[in-house]
Amino acid sequence: MIGEKDTKLMEKTLLLEECMNAYKYAVETVQKNSPIMDEMAASCVEVCRKAAEECLTLGETENDRVYLMCLEYVHLCEELEGYKRLRQQKNMKKTV
């Protein structure tokens, strides 16, 4: 029989998987220089932030490992947004 603790772990695992997938897709759009890369990077940040918040609503503390991993994905997505801007600035310099 699955207990409450196991159910919470499964829910948190799914939240972490959402973060991983959001980051993976955002990276792919940046690598392909897709016209939707801006939206994907911003969406990645939003998805991962919401997943982290949802971990806390499951009764976890801010020291919970899954919560912290979701936050790490938030930081990775934010770095991706910064990388995207840096890449755009380099492209602008090439055209000048």
BELVEN-V190961 format. One record per helix or strand of 2 or more residues. SS is the DSSP state (alpha for helix, beta for strand). FROM is the first residue (numbers start at 1). TO is the last residue. If there is no record, write none. Layout:
ss:SS from:FROM to:TO
ss:SS from:FROM to:TO
This chain:
ss:alpha from:4 to:31
ss:alpha from:37 to:57
ss:alpha from:65 to:95
